[in-house]
């Protein structure tokens, strides 16, 4: 039963990915200098995510809409999962790793992440 539920969840996630691809949001347009500054600021941000997670898809749509060339890290297994657990304290996605100055903040809720990105880059 557990395998069936996991399979259904993965299948529905893939369907949501397809729908997201078909109805992709328009990117925010900036002039070249503004976009270069945004690109520089985004280097300090990393999104830990699962590919087919609906909350991660929603967060990635905001990233795409705001035209943020952000690195995404697959936290389903391996090195990035271990980083997320060690740094943030739990394996929960989406999680935005924000490095400002010498401080690192781990932001876990998709609505908080989207609000932060909208406020900072919107």
PyMOL commands that set and color helices and strands:
alter all, ss='L'
color gray80, all
select helices_A, chain A and resi 2-22+32-42+54-65+79-88+110-121
alter helices_A, ss='H'
color red, helices_A
select strands_A, chain A and resi 45-49+71-74+95-100+103-107
alter strands_A, ss='S'
color yellow, strands_A
deselect
rebuild
show_as cartoon
